[in-house]
Amino acid sequence: MDIELFKKCLLEQKYSESSIHSYIVCLNQFYNYFKKSGADIISFELVEKHVNWLIKDKEIGVAYQKQILTSIQKYHELVLNQSIELKAILPKNNELQLPNCLSKIDVKNLIDKTENIKHKVIICLLYSGGLRLSELLNLTIKDIDIINNTIHIKENKDLNDRIVNLSPVLIDLLPKYYLKYKPKLYVIEGRNGEAINERSVQKIIQAAGIKAGIKAQVTPRCLRHCFATHLLENGTDIQYVQELLGHKSIKTTENYNHTSDIKNSKIKSPLDLL
């Protein structure tokens, strides 16, 4: 991959330094994915798979999706003198597709009806910290600081690490869970001390939702969505919510505003504060 030539071509076309930097970051991210995939050629299917992975795992917004596709397309045109048709992958709407959002009563019921302490910890971690599923799977015991009431969420090299608050509920729950299950490395371990797998967590959350009598489908991503929506309903500043979610762009976080229940929120009018 000839990054210098790509940069030179973009400069000749009068692209700004910030745009060039963004295209190169996107391109590097894709080519790292390409190498790991073991593919021989770059195909439409491979690009689509990469973008879908980012949407699902990193919850990237529409603007970032377009940026990735544009960077790949431009590199092929300007450097390789090839054409790669990616229009079919371009997002057709202007908003991030969000999962169901449960009410606070439903979330409380979900937690209360979950008797298995390991399952309860999983649900509480996802909801109280707004963790992505991948972040839960990779969370180690050392990442949780019960003394300072924090969770250190380690991202991959394309995103920044972040710190979220450790809920008092978990401060009380975790020692009991550790005592019973004795995890050695990962907070939530599967077989042979390895990190629990994605499908197991999805099944646990789904079964808990059914047991709690919740009609909507309950998923790990649904709990992350509830975390963001309920914070906004409580009047939390959207930029702070952005930091807690680990979103690169405030525009991605703004999508959660559309499902916030303002009429039932705790946001007070300035008049009520006089």
Kinemage of the C-alpha trace (Angstrom):
@kinemage 1
@onewidth
@group {chain A} dominant
@subgroup {mainchain}
@vectorlist {calphas} color= white
{ca met a 1} P 0.000 0.000 0.000
{ca asp a 2} L 1.571 3.252 -1.159
{ca ile a 3} L 0.380 5.824 1.391
{ca glu a 4} L 2.787 8.540 0.255
{ca leu a 5} L 1.556 8.352 -3.332
{ca phe a 6} L -2.043 8.407 -2.117
{ca lys a 7} L -1.307 11.485 -0.020
{ca lys a 8} L 0.382 13.189 -2.988
{ca cys a 9} L -2.630 12.483 -5.239
{ca leu a 10} L -5.039 13.913 -2.673
{ca leu a 11} L -2.910 17.043 -2.238
{ca glu a 12} L -2.941 17.546 -6.005
{ca gln a 13} L -6.725 17.406 -5.887
{ca lys a 14} L -6.692 20.160 -3.220
{ca tyr a 15} L -7.917 18.062 -0.301
{ca ser a 16} L -7.341 19.585 3.129
{ca glu a 17} L -4.766 18.134 5.541
{ca ser a 18} L -7.526 17.017 7.929
{ca ser a 19} L -9.407 15.186 5.147
{ca ile a 20} L -6.210 13.503 3.957
{ca his a 21} L -5.408 12.392 7.489
{ca ser a 22} L -8.918 10.956 7.924
{ca tyr a 23} L -8.734 9.033 4.635
{ca ile a 24} L -5.341 7.562 5.536
{ca val a 25} L -6.562 6.461 8.996
{ca cys a 26} L -9.574 4.742 7.408
{ca leu a 27} L -7.407 3.131 4.751
{ca asn a 28} L -4.885 1.803 7.268
{ca gln a 29} L -7.702 0.365 9.364
{ca phe a 30} L -9.152 -1.437 6.362
{ca tyr a 31} L -5.827 -2.821 5.169
{ca asn a 32} L -5.069 -4.177 8.647
{ca tyr a 33} L -8.419 -5.943 8.476
{ca phe a 34} L -7.598 -7.131 4.946
{ca lys a 35} L -4.302 -8.706 6.078
{ca lys a 36} L -5.953 -10.497 9.014
{ca ser a 37} L -8.678 -11.883 6.747
{ca gly a 38} L -6.112 -13.781 4.679
{ca ala a 39} L -7.845 -12.736 1.444
{ca asp a 40} L -5.956 -12.633 -1.859
{ca ile a 41} L -7.816 -9.732 -3.426
{ca ile a 42} L -9.895 -6.805 -2.232
{ca ser a 43} L -13.501 -7.498 -3.125
{ca phe a 44} L -16.870 -5.864 -2.613
{ca glu a 45} L -17.774 -8.644 -0.156
{ca leu a 46} L -14.639 -8.050 1.915
{ca val a 47} L -15.252 -4.296 2.166
{ca glu a 48} L -18.891 -4.915 3.107
{ca lys a 49} L -17.818 -7.386 5.800
{ca his a 50} L -15.355 -4.847 7.225
{ca val a 51} L -17.946 -2.062 7.381
{ca asn a 52} L -20.586 -4.344 8.898
{ca trp a 53} L -18.105 -5.407 11.578
{ca leu a 54} L -17.412 -1.765 12.462
{ca ile a 55} L -21.141 -0.976 12.612
{ca lys a 56} L -21.866 -3.934 14.877
{ca asp a 57} L -18.774 -3.890 17.084
{ca lys a 58} L -17.817 -0.202 17.161
{ca glu a 59} L -21.209 1.358 16.387
{ca ile a 60} L -19.746 3.750 13.846
{ca gly a 61} L -22.045 6.423 12.464
{ca val a 62} L -23.160 7.046 8.909
{ca ala a 63} L -20.568 9.763 8.278
{ca tyr a 64} L -17.715 7.474 9.278
{ca gln a 65} L -19.105 4.656 7.122
{ca lys a 66} L -19.058 6.956 4.104
{ca gln a 67} L -15.535 8.122 4.928
{ca ile a 68} L -14.224 4.553 4.996
{ca leu a 69} L -15.842 3.646 1.687
{ca thr a 70} L -14.645 6.863 0.043
{ca ser a 71} L -11.061 6.306 1.189
{ca ile a 72} L -10.994 2.779 -0.259
{ca gln a 73} L -12.583 3.886 -3.499
{ca lys a 74} L -10.251 6.862 -3.954
{ca tyr a 75} L -7.146 4.784 -3.261
{ca his a 76} L -8.126 2.341 -5.990
{ca glu a 77} L -8.865 5.116 -8.455
{ca leu a 78} L -5.880 7.391 -7.763
{ca val a 79} L -3.123 4.920 -6.911
{ca leu a 80} L -4.093 1.587 -8.480
{ca asn a 81} L -5.956 3.023 -11.487
{ca gln a 82} L -8.723 0.561 -10.757
{ca ser a 83} L -12.436 0.913 -10.241
{ca ile a 84} L -14.207 -0.636 -7.258
{ca glu a 85} L -17.954 -0.121 -7.065
{ca leu a 86} L -19.106 0.403 -3.468
{ca lys a 87} L -22.320 2.406 -3.879
{ca ala a 88} L -24.448 -0.533 -2.774
{ca ile a 89} L -22.820 -0.435 0.680
{ca leu a 90} L -23.365 3.289 1.217
{ca pro a 91} L -25.843 3.883 4.075
{ca lys a 92} L -29.266 4.888 2.799
{ca asn a 93} L -30.433 6.703 5.925
{ca asn a 94} L -29.033 9.517 7.992
{ca glu a 95} L -29.220 7.880 11.403
{ca leu a 96} L -27.512 5.072 13.227
{ca gln a 97} L -29.904 2.134 13.517
{ca leu a 98} L -30.536 1.766 17.235
{ca pro a 99} L -31.834 -1.313 19.062
{ca asn a 100} L -34.862 -1.423 21.342
{ca cys a 101} L -34.718 0.772 24.441
{ca leu a 102} L -36.177 -0.625 27.644
{ca ser a 103} L -37.782 1.526 30.301
{ca lys a 104} L -35.943 1.934 33.611
{ca ile a 105} L -38.620 -0.239 35.234
{ca asp a 106} L -37.954 -3.005 32.697
{ca val a 107} L -34.197 -2.853 33.310
{ca lys a 108} L -34.730 -3.036 37.078
{ca asn a 109} L -37.072 -5.986 36.588
{ca leu a 110} L -34.509 -7.661 34.312
{ca ile a 111} L -31.835 -7.401 37.012
{ca asp a 112} L -34.119 -8.346 39.900
{ca lys a 113} L -35.472 -11.458 38.139
{ca thr a 114} L -31.975 -12.722 37.294
{ca glu a 115} L -31.021 -15.062 40.125
{ca asn a 116} L -27.720 -16.425 38.772
{ca ile a 117} L -25.063 -14.060 40.160
{ca lys a 118} L -22.799 -14.438 37.115
{ca his a 119} L -25.633 -13.535 34.772
{ca lys a 120} L -26.591 -10.619 37.012
{ca val a 121} L -23.004 -9.275 36.896
{ca ile a 122} L -23.017 -9.502 33.093
{ca ile a 123} L -26.256 -7.509 32.850
{ca cys a 124} L -25.116 -4.914 35.399
{ca leu a 125} L -21.743 -4.385 33.685
{ca leu a 126} L -23.326 -3.875 30.260
{ca tyr a 127} L -26.010 -1.503 31.546
{ca ser a 128} L -24.143 0.439 34.235
{ca gly a 129} L -21.044 1.112 32.127
{ca gly a 130} L -22.498 1.207 28.625
{ca leu a 131} L -20.027 -1.481 27.556
{ca arg a 132} L -19.943 -2.919 24.067
{ca leu a 133} L -20.148 -6.700 23.978
{ca ser a 134} L -16.523 -6.962 22.820
{ca glu a 135} L -15.459 -4.769 25.749
{ca leu a 136} L -17.240 -7.017 28.237
{ca leu a 137} L -15.583 -10.115 26.763
{ca asn a 138} L -12.098 -8.576 27.092
{ca leu a 139} L -12.612 -7.030 30.538
{ca thr a 140} L -10.054 -8.321 33.055
{ca ile a 141} L -10.143 -8.330 36.843
{ca lys a 142} L -7.352 -5.716 36.883
{ca asp a 143} L -9.527 -3.376 34.789
{ca ile a 144} L -11.993 -3.020 37.671
{ca asp a 145} L -10.870 -0.805 40.532
{ca ile a 146} L -13.235 -1.331 43.464
{ca ile a 147} L -11.203 1.078 45.648
{ca asn a 148} L -11.595 4.027 43.262
{ca asn a 149} L -14.967 2.885 41.862
{ca thr a 150} L -13.870 2.807 38.214
{ca ile a 151} L -13.792 0.476 35.216
{ca his a 152} L -10.906 0.860 32.756
{ca ile a 153} L -12.126 -0.044 29.281
{ca lys a 154} L -9.254 -0.844 26.940
{ca glu a 155} L -9.912 -0.171 23.288
{ca asn a 156} L -8.080 -1.396 20.226
{ca lys a 157} L -5.394 0.768 18.612
{ca asp a 158} L -7.903 2.733 16.531
{ca leu a 159} L -9.820 4.021 19.556
{ca asn a 160} L -8.914 5.554 22.917
{ca asp a 161} L -9.155 3.862 26.304
{ca arg a 162} L -11.787 5.257 28.613
{ca ile a 163} L -12.831 5.200 32.261
{ca val a 164} L -16.416 4.728 33.459
{ca asn a 165} L -17.831 4.724 36.969
{ca leu a 166} L -18.261 1.464 38.847
{ca ser a 167} L -21.815 1.268 40.164
{ca pro a 168} L -22.324 0.744 43.929
{ca val a 169} L -24.501 -2.222 42.959
{ca leu a 170} L -21.469 -3.877 41.365
{ca ile a 171} L -19.198 -2.887 44.250
{ca asp a 172} L -21.469 -4.997 46.443
{ca leu a 173} L -22.045 -7.755 43.864
{ca leu a 174} L -18.538 -8.391 42.500
{ca pro a 175} L -16.862 -9.727 45.711
{ca lys a 176} L -19.679 -12.277 46.086
{ca tyr a 177} L -19.325 -13.236 42.438
{ca tyr a 178} L -15.514 -13.552 42.676
{ca leu a 179} L -15.863 -15.730 45.773
{ca lys a 180} L -18.264 -18.123 44.048
{ca tyr a 181} L -16.755 -18.351 40.536
{ca lys a 182} L -13.086 -17.523 41.279
{ca pro a 183} L -12.179 -16.005 37.881
{ca lys a 184} L -8.407 -15.746 37.350
{ca leu a 185} L -7.917 -13.320 34.464
{ca tyr a 186} L -11.142 -12.233 32.785
{ca val a 187} L -14.030 -10.893 34.844
{ca ile a 188} L -16.431 -13.140 32.948
{ca glu a 189} L -14.772 -16.423 32.103
{ca gly a 190} L -16.004 -19.324 30.032
{ca arg a 191} L -14.465 -22.747 29.871
{ca asn a 192} L -10.825 -23.390 30.812
{ca gly a 193} L -10.357 -19.868 32.142
{ca glu a 194} L -10.782 -18.260 28.728
{ca ala a 195} L -12.978 -15.230 28.085
{ca ile a 196} L -16.638 -16.123 27.716
{ca asn a 197} L -17.720 -16.198 24.074
{ca glu a 198} L -20.046 -13.755 22.374
{ca arg a 199} L -22.862 -16.206 21.714
{ca ser a 200} L -23.027 -17.329 25.364
{ca val a 201} L -23.546 -13.744 26.555
{ca gln a 202} L -26.224 -13.143 23.923
{ca lys a 203} L -28.105 -16.256 25.059
{ca ile a 204} L -27.838 -15.239 28.729
{ca ile a 205} L -29.266 -11.772 28.026
{ca gln a 206} L -32.032 -13.116 25.810
{ca ala a 207} L -33.079 -15.736 28.383
{ca ala a 208} L -33.074 -13.119 31.160
{ca gly a 209} L -35.360 -10.896 29.092
{ca ile a 210} L -37.820 -13.731 28.522
{ca lys a 211} L -37.792 -14.644 32.230
{ca ala a 212} L -38.487 -11.008 33.146
{ca gly a 213} L -41.492 -10.995 30.802
{ca ile a 214} L -40.063 -8.303 28.525
{ca lys a 215} L -41.730 -8.477 25.118
{ca ala a 216} L -39.008 -6.581 23.244
{ca gln a 217} L -35.864 -8.460 22.259
{ca val a 218} L -33.134 -7.864 24.842
{ca thr a 219} L -29.529 -7.904 23.594
{ca pro a 220} L -26.153 -6.688 24.925
{ca arg a 221} L -26.344 -3.723 22.550
{ca cys a 222} L -29.855 -2.974 23.797
{ca leu a 223} L -28.457 -2.542 27.333
{ca arg a 224} L -25.764 -0.174 26.053
{ca his a 225} L -28.485 1.813 24.297
{ca cys a 226} L -30.514 1.925 27.540
{ca phe a 227} L -27.444 3.218 29.385
{ca ala a 228} L -27.084 6.164 26.978
{ca thr a 229} L -30.791 6.948 26.708
{ca his a 230} L -31.428 6.864 30.457
{ca leu a 231} L -28.416 9.122 31.124
{ca leu a 232} L -29.761 11.681 28.656
{ca glu a 233} L -33.232 11.451 30.211
{ca asn a 234} L -31.657 12.204 33.586
{ca gly a 235} L -30.192 15.400 32.160
{ca thr a 236} L -26.583 14.224 31.686
{ca asp a 237} L -24.600 16.434 29.298
{ca ile a 238} L -24.422 14.794 25.866
{ca gln a 239} L -20.657 15.384 25.579
{ca tyr a 240} L -20.133 13.454 28.808
{ca val a 241} L -22.326 10.646 27.463
{ca gln a 242} L -20.190 10.683 24.300
{ca glu a 243} L -17.045 10.150 26.392
{ca leu a 244} L -18.627 7.339 28.410
{ca leu a 245} L -19.741 5.543 25.236
{ca gly a 246} L -16.377 6.004 23.532
{ca his a 247} L -17.903 7.639 20.454
{ca lys a 248} L -15.495 9.474 18.149
{ca ser a 249} L -18.160 11.866 16.934
{ca ile a 250} L -20.853 13.704 18.897
{ca lys a 251} L -23.171 13.065 15.913
{ca thr a 252} L -23.256 9.353 16.751
{ca thr a 253} L -24.281 10.120 20.334
{ca glu a 254} L -26.951 12.545 19.141
{ca asn a 255} L -28.873 9.600 17.676
{ca tyr a 256} L -29.742 8.549 21.233
{ca asn a 257} L -31.543 11.863 21.778
{ca his a 258} L -34.240 10.708 19.360
{ca thr a 259} L -35.399 7.953 21.715
{ca ser a 260} L -35.070 9.820 25.013
{ca asp a 261} L -38.369 10.116 26.901
{ca ile a 262} L -38.202 13.811 27.728
{ca lys a 263} L -41.700 13.986 29.263
{ca asn a 264} L -40.780 11.383 31.887
{ca ser a 265} L -37.206 12.550 32.433
{ca lys a 266} L -35.708 14.212 35.483
{ca ile a 267} L -34.551 17.218 33.498
{ca lys a 268} L -35.705 20.366 35.291
{ca ser a 269} L -36.759 23.635 33.738
{ca pro a 270} L -34.589 26.645 34.669
{ca leu a 271} L -37.778 28.083 36.199
{ca asp a 272} L -37.883 25.216 38.685
{ca leu a 273} L -34.337 26.023 39.809
{ca leu a 274} L -35.023 29.667 40.720
